Amino acid sequence: MPTRDELIAHDRKIPEINRVLGSDHLIYQEIGDMQDAIIEGSDVTDLEMSCFTGEYVTGTVSPEYLSWVEANQLS
C-alpha cells in the first residue's frame, strides 16, 4: 500500500491534481454515492470504506500509527 505522500491526490486540490495528470477536468464521486451504487440491487448492506474515509473498523488506526507505518515500510 502506498504511503499518503505517494498518493497523487494527497494534500492537493483539484487544479493541482489536474496539472499532475495532464487532465482537462476532474470530478470526484461522493463516497456515499459510490457506496449506494455498489450496494444497490444486492444483499450487501454496508461496505468497509476505510481507504476512502480513514475510519478503520478496528478503531485502533491512528494518525500516529499511520506515520509509523509510513516511516518503517519498504517501498
Buried (B, 14 or more C-beta within 10 A) or exposed (E): EEBBEEEEBEEEEEEEBBEEEEEEEEEEEEEEEBBEEEEEEEEEEEEEBEEEEEEBEEEEBEEEEBEEEBEEEEE
